């Protein structure tokens, strides 16, 4: 490290330490962001002291950037920084872009007192063209047992990356649909122990909480947003059925009592083939240690991968009240990462067939919506169900563009708030949309007469030129009932004379 760089880092770290010393003792309140800038060139590391005035779960907030790095560029997809607390490996941070991205990481349960965070540019797991990483806005937060949110943080899992080659990882557990993979990519990371530095990387974590049959008990469910899935549902079907090509999977679930203690035997994971399996692996304190082991990011116990991810699971989503994709909306950079991985892996083609089952057009050509609806009458079953398709019409254009294209199985079956996406012609803007309609579709089996009640369109946006969401232009609490006799209803109509 050069003398000038040491001076710059030293000054920044001194300011960071001062801010942490003043802010970390606020028992769950966010510490004042430290005016630090830590620049790590390939192979360098830097240490910074911090202090916690009370024992608790410690979170690290920071903003990352890596000059010259882009998730869509082979050979320079990311820069990886490994973080150590008191010389114990805590987490990797995969930095996918040269522009600033705010991240929140979990450093685990720490005792009150002084600690040291060491940041190391991980040359072994960073693509070869990545030269440096920049960390700013560094701030530590301590959440104590007396603070709201402590129980969710105390049981959050630590995930290890996928280590087996994609051609064999999770064989038989890739789910429905095609099992495309990056195993043939020239990059040596594509199928090795550091593959999550370039594919299917974890972006965000969150949790949900629900009461159980026992008074005072709660069921905690933890989920991860992955940048993509190398095997499983096809890319066009993901857009139609889920409104994104990231992979959002629940990883770990546990029941806790009124005191916040885990109920013995209640912990389960989502294992290969989307099965639910009792967790019998190891813990670090209250944190279960899991590993992604399939092409579609299901979990295995006793992981052996060398990459480690401890993302903050502070954010909470009630899946019955809101779509999980709202977590992406709160972090709009995730849409950019999603789009970059699709393009790099050859899943985007502007000249594709209109109803391609393998490729999509540029993600900026899609309208992204969340629909709130419910099925009434004969309940859906795996072999016989009705779902919903969204249709969009444009001013001066007689065609109806449908979320599920021509495929009934791509309709939306689930009744929780559901995201979907509709492919539109390149260059479409929100003002071009004249109507949005919902159509009842028999997805599988025979039509047993169930109705679909639509309550609202929760949000609707297009991606901007930079690949991140524009502001939602629509919240329409429109009520409609779709039936055999009247399968289609208009949910939104642009006022006459509107621009």
C-alpha positions in Angstrom: 0.0 0.0 0.0 1.4 3.4 -0.9 2.2 6.0 1.8 -0.4 8.4 0.5 -3.1 5.7 0.4 -2.2 4.7 4.0 -2.6 8.3 5.1 -6.0 8.7 3.3 -7.3 5.4 4.7 -6.0 6.3 8.2 -7.7 9.6 8.2 -11.0 8.1 7.0 -10.8 5.2 9.5 -10.2 7.6 12.3 -13.3 9.5 11.4 -15.2 6.2 11.1 -14.0 5.1 14.5 -15.1 8.3 16.1 -18.6 8.1 14.5 -18.9 4.5 15.5 -17.9 5.3 19.1 -20.6 8.0 19.3 -23.3 6.1 17.5 -23.0 2.4 18.2 -24.1 2.8 21.8 -27.6 3.9 20.8 -29.1 0.4 21.2 -30.6 -0.2 17.8 -30.6 3.4 16.5 -28.7 3.9 13.3 -25.2 5.3 13.9 -24.2 8.4 12.1 -22.6 7.3 8.8 -18.9 7.6 9.0 -17.2 9.9 6.5 -14.7 7.2 5.6 -13.4 6.0 2.3 -11.5 2.8 2.1 -10.0 1.9 -1.2 -8.6 -1.6 -1.6 -6.4 -2.5 -4.5 -6.1 -6.1 -5.5 -4.5 -8.1 -2.7 -4.7 -5.2 -0.2 -6.5 -5.2 3.2 -7.3 -2.6 5.8 -8.5 -2.7 9.4 -10.7 -0.4 11.4 -11.6 -0.4 15.1 -15.2 0.0 16.3 -16.9 -0.3 19.6 -20.2 -1.7 20.8 -21.4 -0.3 24.2 -23.8 -3.2 24.6 -23.9 -6.9 23.6 -26.1 -7.7 20.6 -26.4 -8.4 16.9 -24.2 -6.0 15.0 -25.1 -4.8 11.5 -22.7 -3.1 9.1 -24.0 -0.5 6.7 -21.8 0.6 3.8 -21.8 1.7 0.2 -19.8 -0.3 -2.3 -18.3 0.4 -5.7 -15.6 -1.1 -7.8 -14.1 1.0 -10.7 -14.2 -0.8 -14.0 -16.5 -3.6 -12.7 -19.8 -4.5 -14.3 -22.0 -7.6 -13.6 -22.7 -7.9 -17.3 -19.0 -7.9 -18.5 -17.3 -11.3 -18.7 -14.0 -11.3 -16.7 -14.9 -8.2 -14.7 -18.3 -9.2 -13.2 -17.5 -8.2 -9.7 -14.9 -7.4 -7.1 -15.1 -9.4 -3.9 -14.2 -8.1 -0.4 -14.0 -10.5 2.5 -14.8 -9.1 5.9 -13.3 -10.4 9.2 -14.4 -9.4 12.7 -11.7 -9.9 15.3 -9.9 -12.1 12.8 -13.0 -14.3 12.3 -14.4 -14.7 8.8 -17.8 -12.9 8.7 -18.9 -12.5 5.1 -18.0 -11.9 1.6 -19.3 -8.8 -0.2 -19.8 -9.2 -4.0 -19.5 -5.8 -5.6 -21.2 -5.9 -9.0 -20.9 -2.4 -10.3 -18.8 0.7 -10.5 -21.7 2.9 -9.3 -22.5 3.2 -5.5 -24.7 0.5 -4.0 -25.9 0.6 -0.4 -25.6 -2.7 1.4 -26.4 -4.0 4.9 -24.5 -6.9 6.4 -24.7 -9.0 9.5 -21.6 -9.3 11.7 -23.2 -11.7 14.2 -23.6 -11.4 18.0 -20.8 -9.4 19.5 -19.9 -8.7 23.2 -19.8 -5.2 24.4 -16.4 -3.5 24.0 -13.8 -2.9 21.3 -13.6 -4.9 18.1 -11.8 -4.7 14.8 -13.2 -5.1 11.3 -10.7 -6.2 8.6 -11.6 -5.7 4.9 -9.6 -7.7 2.4 -9.7 -7.6 -1.4 -10.3 -11.3 -2.1 -8.1 -11.8 -5.2 -8.8 -15.6 -5.3 -12.6 -15.1 -5.7 -12.6 -11.9 -7.7 -12.7 -12.0 -11.5 -9.3 -11.3 -12.9 -10.1 -7.9 -14.4 -11.3 -6.4 -11.1 -8.6 -4.2 -9.8 -10.0 -2.3 -6.8 -12.9 -1.8 -4.4 -14.2 1.3 -2.7 -16.1 1.3 0.6 -17.8 4.4 1.9 -20.5 5.4 4.3 -19.4 2.8 6.9 -21.6 2.6 10.0 -22.2 0.0 12.7 -25.4 -0.7 14.4 -25.9 -2.8 17.5 -29.4 -4.3 18.1 -29.7 -5.5 21.7 -32.1 -8.1 23.1 -34.3 -5.2 24.3 -34.7 -3.7 20.8 -37.4 -4.4 18.3 -36.1 -6.7 15.6 -33.6 -8.5 17.7 -35.3 -11.8 17.6 -35.4 -11.9 13.8 -31.7 -11.0 13.6 -30.7 -13.5 16.3 -32.0 -16.5 14.3 -31.0 -15.4 10.8 -29.1 -17.9 8.8 -25.6 -17.6 7.4 -25.3 -18.9 3.9 -22.3 -20.5 2.1 -22.0 -20.3 -1.7 -22.4 -23.1 -4.2 -19.2 -25.0 -4.6 -20.0 -27.9 -6.9 -19.8 -27.5 -10.7 -23.2 -26.3 -12.1 -23.3 -29.4 -14.3 -23.7 -31.6 -11.2 -24.8 -29.3 -8.4 -28.2 -30.4 -7.1 -28.8 -33.0 -9.7 -32.4 -33.8 -9.8 -33.2 -30.7 -7.7 -33.4 -28.0 -10.3 -37.2 -27.7 -10.3 -39.5 -27.5 -13.3 -38.4 -26.2 -16.7 -35.1 -26.0 -18.5 -31.8 -26.2 -16.6 -29.6 -23.7 -18.4 -26.2 -23.2 -16.9 -23.0 -21.1 -17.2 -20.9 -24.2 -16.7 -19.5 -23.9 -20.2 -18.4 -20.3 -19.7 -14.7 -19.7 -20.2 -14.4 -17.9 -16.8 -12.7 -20.3 -14.4 -15.1 -19.2 -11.6 -18.1 -20.4 -13.6 -18.2 -23.9 -12.2 -15.8 -23.7 -9.3 -15.9 -22.9 -5.6 -16.2 -19.2 -6.2 -19.0 -19.2 -8.8 -21.3 -16.9 -6.7 -18.9 -14.1 -7.6 -20.2 -14.2 -11.2 -23.6 -16.0 -11.1 -26.6 -16.5 -8.8 -25.1 -14.2 -6.2 -27.2 -13.3 -3.1 -28.3 -9.7 -3.3 -30.7 -9.2 -0.3 -32.2 -11.0 2.6 -35.4 -10.4 4.5 -37.8 -12.2 6.9 -41.5 -12.7 7.6 -43.1 -13.4 10.9 -46.4 -15.1 11.7 -48.2 -16.3 14.9 -48.5 -20.0 15.6 -51.2 -22.1 17.3 -49.4 -21.5 20.6 -50.0 -18.2 22.3 -46.9 -16.0 22.2 -45.0 -18.1 19.7 -43.9 -16.8 16.4 -42.8 -18.5 13.1 -39.8 -16.8 11.5 -39.2 -17.4 7.8 -36.0 -16.2 6.1 -35.7 -15.5 2.4 -32.9 -14.5 0.0 -33.0 -12.7 -3.3 -30.5 -14.2 -5.7 -29.4 -12.5 -8.9 -30.8 -15.4 -11.1 -31.1 -19.1 -11.1 -28.9 -21.3 -13.3 -31.5 -24.0 -13.4 -35.3 -24.2 -12.9 -38.1 -22.1 -14.4 -37.3 -20.8 -17.9 -36.5 -17.1 -18.2 -39.7 -16.0 -20.1 -41.8 -18.0 -17.6 -40.1 -16.3 -14.7 -41.1 -12.9 -16.2 -44.7 -14.0 -16.7 -45.3 -15.7 -13.4 -43.0 -13.7 -11.1 -42.4 -10.4 -12.8 -38.6 -10.7 -12.5 -35.8 -13.2 -13.2 -34.1 -13.0 -9.9 -34.7 -16.0 -7.7 -36.4 -15.3 -4.4 -36.4 -18.4 -2.2 -37.1 -19.0 1.5 -34.1 -20.7 3.1 -34.8 -21.3 6.8 -37.8 -21.4 9.1 -37.9 -21.7 12.9 -40.6 -21.3 15.6 -39.6 -19.2 18.7 -41.3 -18.9 22.0 -42.4 -15.7 23.8 -38.9 -15.2 25.1 -37.4 -15.5 21.7 -35.9 -18.9 22.1 -36.0 -21.4 19.2 -38.3 -24.4 19.8 -36.3 -27.6 19.6 -37.0 -29.6 16.5 -38.9 -26.8 14.8 -36.2 -25.6 12.4 -36.5 -26.6 8.7 -34.8 -25.6 5.5 -35.9 -25.6 1.8 -33.8 -28.5 0.5 -33.4 -29.7 -3.1 -36.5 -30.2 -5.1 -38.1 -27.5 -3.0 -38.7 -30.0 -0.2 -39.0 -29.1 3.5 -36.3 -30.8 5.5 -35.6 -30.7 9.3 -32.4 -28.7 10.0 -29.8 -30.8 11.8 -26.7 -28.8 10.9 -24.4 -26.6 13.0 -25.1 -23.2 14.5 -23.0 -20.2 15.2 -24.7 -18.9 18.3 -28.3 -18.8 17.2 -27.4 -18.6 13.5 -27.9 -21.8 11.5 -25.2 -22.4 8.8 -26.6 -23.4 5.4 -25.3 -23.6 1.9 -26.8 -23.2 -1.6 -26.3 -26.5 -3.4 -28.5 -26.6 -6.4 -28.8 -24.7 -9.7 -32.0 -23.0 -8.3 -30.5 -22.1 -5.0 -32.1 -24.6 -2.6 -30.3 -25.3 0.7 -28.2 -28.1 2.0 -26.8 -28.7 5.5 -23.1 -28.8 6.4 -21.9 -26.7 3.5 -18.4 -27.0 2.1 -18.3 -23.9 -0.1 -15.6 -21.3 0.6 -17.7 -18.2 0.0 -19.8 -17.0 2.9 -22.7 -14.6 2.9 -24.3 -12.9 6.0 -26.8 -10.4 4.7 -28.9 -8.3 7.0 -32.4 -9.8 7.3 -33.8 -6.8 9.1 -36.4 -6.0 6.5 -39.7 -7.7 7.1 -42.4 -8.6 4.5 -45.8 -10.1 5.2 -46.3 -12.3 2.1 -50.1 -12.2 2.6 -50.1 -8.4 2.5 -47.4 -7.6 0.0 -45.4 -9.1 -2.8 -41.9 -10.2 -2.0 -40.7 -8.2 -5.0 -41.2 -5.1 -3.0 -37.9 -5.9 -1.4 -36.3 -5.4 -4.9 -38.3 -2.2 -5.4 -36.7 -0.8 -2.2 -33.3 -1.7 -3.7 -33.7 -0.7 -7.4 -30.1 -1.6 -8.2 -31.2 -5.3 -8.1 -33.1 -4.8 -11.4 -29.9 -3.6 -13.0 -28.0 -6.7 -11.7 -30.8 -8.9 -12.9 -30.7 -7.5 -16.4 -26.9 -7.6 -16.6 -26.8 -11.3 -15.7 -29.5 -12.1 -18.3 -27.6 -10.4 -21.1 -24.2 -11.9 -20.1 -25.7 -15.4 -20.0 -27.3 -15.1 -23.5 -30.9 -15.1 -22.3 -31.8 -11.8 -24.0 -32.4 -11.5 -27.7 -34.3 -8.6 -29.3 -34.8 -10.8 -32.5 -36.3 -13.8 -30.7 -39.5 -15.4 -31.7 -42.5 -13.6 -30.1 -43.5 -16.5 -27.9 -40.0 -17.9 -27.2 -39.8 -20.2 -24.3 -36.0 -19.7 -23.7 -35.2 -16.0 -24.3 -36.7 -12.6 -23.5 -36.2 -9.2 -25.0 -34.4 -6.3 -23.2 -35.9 -6.1 -19.7 -36.4 -2.4 -20.3 -39.2 -3.4 -22.7 -41.4 -4.8 -19.9 -44.1 -3.4 -17.8 -43.7 -4.6 -14.2 -46.9 -4.9 -12.2 -48.2 -6.3 -8.9 -51.7 -7.6 -8.9 -53.8 -8.3 -5.8 -56.3 -11.0 -6.4 -58.1 -14.1 -4.9 -59.7 -17.3 -6.2 -63.3 -17.9 -5.1 -65.2 -21.1 -5.4 -63.7 -24.4 -6.3 -60.2 -24.3 -4.9 -57.2 -24.6 -7.2 -55.3 -27.9 -7.1 -52.0 -28.9 -8.6 -53.7 -30.5 -11.6 -56.7 -28.2 -12.0 -56.5 -24.5 -11.6 -57.5 -21.1 -13.0 -55.2 -18.2 -13.0 -54.9 -14.6 -14.2 -53.3 -13.1 -17.3 -52.6 -9.3 -17.6 -53.2 -7.7 -21.0 -51.9 -4.3 -22.1 -53.0 -2.2 -25.0 -51.2 0.8 -26.4 -52.6 3.9 -28.0 -52.9 3.5 -31.8 -52.1 -0.2 -31.6 -54.7 -2.8 -31.9 -52.6 -5.6 -30.4 -53.1 -6.9 -26.8 -49.8 -7.8 -25.1 -50.2 -10.5 -22.6 -48.1 -11.5 -19.6 -48.5 -15.2 -20.2 -48.0 -14.9 -24.0 -49.9 -18.0 -25.4 -49.1 -20.3 -22.6 -51.9 -21.1 -20.0 -49.3 -22.5 -17.5 -47.7 -19.1 -17.4 -50.8 -17.5 -15.9 -50.6 -16.3 -12.2 -52.1 -19.0 -9.9 -51.2 -17.8 -6.4 -53.5 -15.6 -4.5 -50.9 -13.6 -2.5 -50.1 -10.2 -4.0 -48.4 -11.3 -7.2 -45.8 -9.7 -9.5 -45.8 -10.2 -13.3 -44.3 -8.5 -16.3 -45.7 -7.8 -19.8 -43.4 -7.5 -22.8 -44.1 -4.4 -24.9 -42.5 -2.9 -28.0 -39.1 -1.3 -27.6 -39.4 2.4 -26.7 -42.8 2.2 -25.0 -43.3 4.8 -22.3 -46.0 4.9 -19.6 -48.0 7.5 -21.5 -48.4 5.0 -24.4 -50.4 2.6 -22.3 -54.1 3.0 -23.0 -55.6 0.1 -21.0 -54.6 -2.7 -18.7 -57.0 -5.7 -18.4 -57.2 -8.9 -16.4 -58.3 -12.2 -18.0 -59.2 -15.5 -16.3 -57.2 -18.4 -17.8 -57.6 -22.1 -17.2 -54.1 -23.0 -16.4 -54.4 -26.7 -16.1 -57.1 -29.4 -16.0 -60.8 -28.7 -16.4 -62.7 -25.5 -15.7 -64.6 -26.1 -12.4 -66.1 -22.6 -12.4 -64.0 -20.8 -9.8 -64.1 -17.0 -10.0 -61.2 -14.6 -9.6 -61.6 -11.4 -7.7 -59.2 -8.6 -8.5 -58.8 -6.0 -5.9 -56.1 -3.7 -7.3 -53.0 -3.0 -9.3 -50.4 -2.4 -6.6 -47.7 -0.8 -8.8 -46.8 -0.5 -12.4 -43.5 0.8 -13.8 -41.0 0.5 -16.6 -37.2 0.4 -16.3 -35.4 3.5 -17.2 -32.5 3.7 -19.6 -30.1 2.8 -16.8 -32.0 -0.4 -16.1 -33.5 0.7 -12.8 -37.3 1.2 -12.1 -38.9 4.4 -12.9 -41.5 5.7 -10.5 -44.7 3.7 -10.5 -47.4 5.5 -12.5 -50.3 3.5 -11.2 -52.1 2.4 -8.1 -55.6 1.4 -9.1 -57.9 0.0 -6.4 -60.1 -1.4 -9.1 -62.6 -4.1 -8.2 -63.4 -6.8 -10.8 -64.7 -10.4 -10.8 -63.6 -12.7 -13.6 -65.8 -15.7 -14.3 -66.5 -18.3 -17.0 -69.2 -16.1 -18.5 -67.2 -12.8 -18.2 -63.5 -13.8 -18.2 -62.0 -10.3 -18.9 -62.3 -6.9 -17.1 -60.5 -3.6 -17.7 -58.5 -2.5 -14.6 -57.1 0.7 -16.0 -58.1 3.0 -18.8 -56.1 6.2 -19.5 -58.4 9.2 -19.4 -59.4 10.6 -22.8 -57.2 13.5 -23.7 -54.4 12.4 -21.5 -50.9 12.7 -22.8 
